[in-house]
Amino acid sequence: MKASYQIDTAENKAYVAQLAEELLQFGTRFPSPCGASFYLGDDGTPWKERPVETWITCRMAHVYSIGAMLHGADEAGVLYRKLAAEAIRGLLGDLKDTVNGGWYPGLTADGTILPEKQCYAHAFVILAASSGKLAGI
């Protein structure tokens, strides 16, 4: 077995760090104008015709909060902190139901609210909020 696949070897730690960085770089184009997350194609290109969804936006807030914590104040850390903040802006903006409370499942490309709130999406809001708080966002 290659050392990069053996837990806790120097090769494994370097390999995992490289994979993490590749994933973080892949998703950097997620934010829509309102901060919510576009779906991304295999090459990271935003699919602007698809709805932006709360659970995906939360996932991006979580991922980039972790990226910010991993990198601290270096250039990548600053970028990841901004991306996490964008996702949280989306959650506190257009995706939030300010009339009835909670979060909408998402918005279509023309801004129409997706119907039927989801417990699933709300669980992701807790994840995003927790991660953002830990990252100081």
Secondary structure by P-SEA (a helix, b strand, c coil): cccccccccaaaaaaaaaaaaaaaaacccccccccccccccccccccccbbbbaaaaaaaaaaaaaaaaaccccaaaaaaaaaaaaaaaaaaccccccccccccccccccccccccccaaaaaaaaaaaaaaaaacc
